[in-house]
């Protein structure tokens, strides 16, 4: 693992997706409002974190990879905050298009006594304009000589369209490792990508199979491989870990390494970042999936969208040795 990590610094990964900010408002509830039967939250703290594709890119960087990022933000205060944060992290912001007709996506969560009271979103979900898509494709084309992998982070906020993915696959060709963190409703967009990482609910929706046992899990994984004509599918299964399906008929079940779970928001971002960077750096898919599993086990112990480091994964690998099971010719 340490030898693989040495290659991360020379591995470029492009993240294309819905950029957003995760706002957390923390407080205490001491009474119910006299105006309506709702709690009154006395706010004592607020944080702004990178969310969506921005969190994916942050995880790639935190793991030591060379990150490139393409997406869109609004001409607003949150957009400026996001750009400033990217600059602080040393991200190249050339691929970020400012669209004055769309707000920067913000998910605001109100937390009281470690419980989420409410979440409200500020966003526009309509498809991006042709000019925005053209700018993003031009940036992607300019990145190709410097990258080995592309992550498509789809949050259904309008950036990821069927046409955009088709163009990305045409530009990338067979030599680039293209992965997708999918969303319900867009599965017909992903045909031909290298790998997708749906969770149980997304895999169930994408196949029409109710996944409730190993038999239905195997059926869903095989169905997605055939339907999307991709090289691999990794279904994330929460507390039951992950299952990797490959076109050679192998299915690998990897139990979770999470010791405690405080917050699962952003875990999928960490998984696809770690898996893509690891495989693009030379790790076989099975080994990349195991590394991603360790990364997920670390990030869910942190509150809010968070990132992991190489040292986090090394530490996890020393204390957690999951009994990985590989089935052949399934």
C-alpha positions as CSV (number, residue, x, y, z in Angstrom):
1,X,0.0,0.0,0.0
2,X,2.8,2.4,0.9
3,X,4.5,1.7,-2.5
4,X,1.2,2.5,-4.3
5,X,0.8,5.7,-2.4
6,X,4.1,6.9,-3.6
7,X,2.6,7.0,-7.1
8,X,-0.4,9.2,-6.1
9,X,1.6,12.4,-6.5
10,X,2.3,11.7,-10.1
11,X,-1.3,10.6,-10.9
12,X,-3.7,13.1,-12.3
13,X,-7.4,12.7,-11.8
14,X,-10.1,15.0,-13.3
15,X,-13.3,15.5,-11.4
16,X,-16.3,16.6,-13.4
17,X,-19.5,17.2,-11.5
18,X,-22.0,19.2,-9.5
19,X,-20.1,21.6,-7.3
20,X,-21.8,22.6,-4.0
21,X,-21.3,23.9,-0.5
22,X,-22.5,22.0,2.6
23,X,-23.5,24.5,5.3
24,X,-23.9,23.2,8.8
25,X,-25.7,25.3,11.4
26,X,-25.3,24.0,14.9
27,X,-27.4,25.0,18.0
28,X,-29.5,23.9,20.9
29,X,-33.3,23.4,21.3
30,X,-34.8,24.6,24.6
31,X,-38.3,25.3,23.6
32,X,-41.1,24.9,21.0
33,X,-42.1,27.9,18.9
34,X,-45.3,29.6,20.0
35,X,-46.0,30.3,16.3
36,X,-46.0,26.6,15.2
37,X,-45.3,23.2,16.6
38,X,-41.6,23.3,15.6
39,X,-38.4,23.5,17.7
40,X,-36.6,26.8,18.1
41,X,-32.9,26.4,17.4
42,X,-30.6,28.7,19.3
43,X,-27.6,28.9,16.9
44,X,-24.1,28.8,18.3
45,X,-21.9,27.8,15.4
46,X,-21.9,27.6,11.6
47,X,-19.5,25.9,9.1
48,X,-19.2,25.8,5.4
49,X,-17.6,22.7,3.8
50,X,-16.9,21.6,0.3
51,X,-19.7,19.4,-1.0
52,X,-20.6,17.2,-4.0
53,X,-17.9,17.2,-6.7
54,X,-15.9,19.7,-4.7
55,X,-15.7,17.2,-1.9
56,X,-14.6,14.5,-4.3
57,X,-11.8,16.7,-5.6
58,X,-10.8,17.6,-2.0
59,X,-10.5,13.9,-1.2
60,X,-8.3,13.2,-4.3
61,X,-6.0,16.0,-3.2
62,X,-6.0,14.9,0.5
63,X,-4.9,11.5,-0.6
64,X,-2.0,13.0,-2.5
65,X,-3.2,12.9,-6.1
66,X,-3.0,15.7,-8.7
67,X,-6.5,17.0,-9.0
68,X,-8.3,18.9,-11.8
69,X,-11.9,20.0,-11.5
70,X,-14.6,21.1,-13.9
71,X,-18.0,22.4,-12.9
72,X,-20.2,25.4,-12.6
73,X,-21.0,28.0,-9.9
74,X,-23.2,31.0,-9.7
75,X,-22.2,34.6,-9.6
76,X,-23.0,35.0,-5.9
77,X,-21.4,35.1,-2.5
78,X,-21.3,31.3,-2.0
79,X,-19.7,31.0,-5.4
80,X,-16.9,33.4,-4.3
81,X,-16.5,31.5,-1.1
82,X,-16.1,28.2,-3.0
83,X,-13.6,29.8,-5.4
84,X,-11.6,31.2,-2.5
85,X,-11.5,27.8,-0.9
86,X,-10.3,26.2,-4.1
87,X,-7.6,28.8,-4.3
88,X,-6.5,28.1,-0.7
89,X,-6.2,24.4,-1.5
90,X,-4.2,25.1,-4.7
91,X,-6.8,23.9,-7.1
92,X,-6.7,25.0,-10.7
93,X,-10.0,26.9,-11.2
94,X,-9.8,27.2,-14.9
95,X,-12.4,24.5,-15.4
96,X,-15.0,26.2,-13.2
97,X,-17.6,28.1,-15.2
98,X,-19.4,31.1,-13.6
99,X,-23.1,31.1,-14.7
100,X,-25.0,34.2,-13.7
101,X,-28.3,32.6,-14.4
102,X,-27.8,29.8,-11.8
103,X,-27.1,30.0,-8.1
104,X,-24.2,28.1,-6.5
105,X,-25.8,24.9,-5.0
106,X,-26.0,25.0,-1.2
107,X,-27.3,22.3,1.1
108,X,-28.0,23.8,4.6
109,X,-28.4,21.4,7.5
110,X,-29.6,22.5,10.9
111,X,-28.1,20.3,13.7
112,X,-29.3,20.4,17.3
113,X,-28.0,18.0,20.0
114,X,-26.3,15.9,17.3
115,X,-29.6,15.4,15.4
116,X,-30.4,17.0,12.0
117,X,-33.5,19.1,12.5
118,X,-34.1,20.2,8.9
119,X,-32.2,20.5,5.6
120,X,-33.0,23.1,2.9
121,X,-31.4,23.4,-0.5
122,X,-30.8,26.3,-2.8
123,X,-30.3,25.1,-6.3
124,X,-31.4,25.0,-9.9
125,X,-31.6,21.5,-11.5
126,X,-32.2,22.4,-15.1
127,X,-29.5,21.3,-17.6
128,X,-26.6,23.6,-18.1
129,X,-26.4,25.8,-21.2
130,X,-24.6,24.8,-24.4
131,X,-22.0,27.5,-23.9
132,X,-21.3,26.2,-20.4
133,X,-21.0,22.7,-21.7
134,X,-18.7,23.8,-24.5
135,X,-16.4,25.6,-22.0
136,X,-16.3,22.5,-19.7
137,X,-15.5,20.2,-22.7
138,X,-12.7,22.5,-23.8
139,X,-11.2,22.3,-20.3
140,X,-11.5,18.5,-20.2
141,X,-9.7,18.2,-23.5
142,X,-6.9,20.4,-22.3
143,X,-6.5,18.1,-19.2
144,X,-6.3,14.8,-21.1
145,X,-2.4,14.8,-21.4
146,X,-2.1,15.2,-17.6
147,X,-4.6,12.7,-16.2
148,X,-5.1,9.0,-15.9
149,X,-8.6,9.0,-14.5
150,X,-11.9,10.9,-14.7
151,X,-14.5,10.9,-12.0
152,X,-18.0,12.0,-12.9
153,X,-19.8,13.1,-9.7
154,X,-23.5,13.2,-10.5
155,X,-25.8,14.9,-8.0
156,X,-28.6,15.6,-10.5
157,X,-28.1,19.4,-10.3
158,X,-28.0,19.9,-14.1
159,X,-24.3,19.6,-15.0
160,X,-24.2,15.9,-15.9
161,X,-26.2,15.2,-19.0
162,X,-26.3,12.2,-21.3
163,X,-24.6,14.3,-24.0
164,X,-21.8,15.5,-21.7
165,X,-21.0,11.9,-20.7
166,X,-21.0,10.8,-24.3
167,X,-18.5,13.6,-25.2
168,X,-16.3,12.8,-22.2
169,X,-16.1,9.1,-23.2
170,X,-15.2,10.1,-26.8
171,X,-12.5,12.4,-25.6
172,X,-11.2,10.0,-23.0
173,X,-11.0,6.9,-25.2
174,X,-10.2,3.4,-23.9
175,X,-7.0,4.4,-22.0
176,X,-8.6,6.7,-19.4
177,X,-10.3,5.1,-16.4
178,X,-13.7,6.8,-16.2
179,X,-15.8,6.3,-13.0
180,X,-19.2,7.5,-12.0
181,X,-20.9,8.1,-8.7
182,X,-24.4,7.7,-10.0
183,X,-27.8,9.1,-9.1
184,X,-31.3,7.7,-9.5
185,X,-32.9,8.6,-12.7
186,X,-29.6,8.9,-14.7
187,X,-28.6,5.3,-15.1
188,X,-29.2,5.4,-18.9
189,X,-26.5,8.1,-19.1
190,X,-23.7,5.9,-17.9
191,X,-23.4,3.3,-20.7
192,X,-19.7,2.6,-21.5
193,X,-18.0,4.1,-18.5
194,X,-15.3,2.0,-16.8
195,X,-16.9,1.7,-13.3
196,X,-19.9,3.0,-11.3
197,X,-20.3,3.0,-7.6
198,X,-24.1,2.9,-6.7
199,X,-25.3,2.3,-3.2
200,X,-28.0,-0.3,-2.5
201,X,-30.9,2.0,-3.2
202,X,-29.4,3.3,-6.5
203,X,-28.5,-0.2,-7.7
204,X,-32.1,-1.4,-6.9
205,X,-33.6,1.5,-8.8
206,X,-31.1,1.1,-11.7
207,X,-32.0,-2.6,-12.2
208,X,-35.5,-2.9,-11.0
209,X,-34.3,-5.6,-8.5
210,X,-35.2,-5.3,-4.9
211,X,-31.9,-6.1,-3.2
212,X,-32.6,-7.8,0.1
213,X,-30.2,-10.8,0.1
214,X,-27.1,-12.1,-1.6
215,X,-29.0,-13.7,-4.5
216,X,-30.7,-10.4,-5.4
217,X,-27.4,-8.5,-4.9
218,X,-25.6,-10.8,-7.3
219,X,-28.4,-10.5,-9.8
220,X,-28.4,-6.7,-9.6
221,X,-24.6,-6.5,-10.0
222,X,-24.6,-8.7,-13.1
223,X,-27.5,-6.8,-14.5
224,X,-25.7,-3.5,-14.2
225,X,-22.6,-4.9,-15.8
226,X,-24.6,-6.1,-18.8
227,X,-26.9,-3.1,-19.0
228,X,-24.2,-0.4,-18.9
229,X,-21.5,-2.4,-20.6
230,X,-19.0,-1.2,-18.1
231,X,-15.9,-3.0,-16.8
232,X,-16.9,-3.1,-13.2
233,X,-19.6,-2.2,-10.7
234,X,-19.0,-1.6,-7.0
235,X,-22.2,-1.5,-4.9
236,X,-21.7,0.2,-1.6
237,X,-23.8,-1.5,1.1
238,X,-23.5,0.6,4.2
239,X,-22.7,-1.4,7.3
240,X,-22.3,-4.5,5.2
241,X,-19.4,-3.1,3.3
242,X,-19.0,-3.2,-0.5
243,X,-19.3,-5.7,-3.3
244,X,-17.2,-5.4,-6.5
245,X,-18.5,-7.0,-9.7
246,X,-16.0,-7.5,-12.6
247,X,-16.6,-8.5,-16.2
248,X,-14.4,-11.6,-15.7
249,X,-17.1,-13.1,-13.5
250,X,-15.5,-12.3,-10.2
251,X,-17.5,-10.9,-7.3
252,X,-15.6,-9.6,-4.3
253,X,-17.4,-8.9,-1.0
254,X,-15.5,-6.5,1.4
255,X,-16.8,-6.1,4.9
256,X,-16.9,-2.6,6.4
257,X,-14.0,-1.3,8.5
258,X,-16.1,1.4,10.2
259,X,-15.7,1.1,13.9
260,X,-18.3,3.9,14.7
261,X,-20.6,5.8,12.4
262,X,-21.3,9.4,13.1
263,X,-22.1,10.8,9.6
264,X,-22.4,9.1,6.3
265,X,-22.8,12.3,4.2
266,X,-20.0,12.5,1.7
267,X,-18.9,8.9,2.2
268,X,-19.6,8.1,-1.5
269,X,-17.4,11.0,-2.5
270,X,-14.5,9.5,-0.5
271,X,-15.1,6.0,-1.9
272,X,-15.0,7.0,-5.6
273,X,-12.0,9.4,-5.0
274,X,-9.9,6.6,-3.3
275,X,-10.9,3.9,-5.7
276,X,-10.3,6.0,-8.8
277,X,-6.9,7.4,-7.7
278,X,-5.7,3.9,-6.5
279,X,-6.6,2.1,-9.8
280,X,-5.3,5.0,-11.9
281,X,-2.0,4.7,-10.0
282,X,-1.7,1.0,-10.9
283,X,-3.6,-1.0,-8.2
284,X,-5.8,-3.8,-9.5
285,X,-9.5,-3.1,-9.0
286,X,-9.8,-5.5,-6.0
287,X,-7.0,-3.8,-4.2
288,X,-8.3,-0.3,-5.1
289,X,-11.7,-1.4,-3.7
290,X,-10.1,-2.5,-0.4
291,X,-8.4,0.8,-0.1
292,X,-11.7,2.6,-0.8
293,X,-13.3,0.5,1.9
294,X,-10.7,1.6,4.4
295,X,-11.2,5.2,3.3
296,X,-15.0,5.0,3.8
297,X,-14.5,3.4,7.3
298,X,-12.5,6.4,8.3
299,X,-14.6,9.2,6.8
300,X,-17.9,8.0,8.4
301,X,-16.4,8.5,11.9
302,X,-16.1,12.3,11.1
303,X,-19.0,14.8,11.3
304,X,-19.9,16.5,8.1
305,X,-18.4,16.1,4.6
306,X,-14.8,15.2,5.3
307,X,-11.6,13.9,3.7
308,X,-9.1,11.2,4.4
309,X,-5.3,11.0,4.1
310,X,-2.9,8.2,3.3
311,X,-2.0,8.0,7.0
312,X,-5.7,7.5,7.8
313,X,-5.9,4.5,5.5
314,X,-2.6,3.0,6.7
315,X,-3.8,3.3,10.3
316,X,-7.1,1.7,9.4
317,X,-5.4,-1.2,7.6
318,X,-3.4,-2.0,10.7
319,X,-6.4,-2.2,13.0
320,X,-9.0,-3.6,10.5
321,X,-8.3,-6.7,8.4
322,X,-11.6,-7.5,6.7
323,X,-12.3,-11.1,5.6
324,X,-12.5,-10.4,1.9
325,X,-14.4,-13.1,-0.1
326,X,-14.1,-13.5,-3.8
327,X,-16.6,-15.6,-5.8
328,X,-15.6,-16.7,-9.3
329,X,-17.5,-17.3,-12.5
330,X,-20.7,-15.8,-11.1
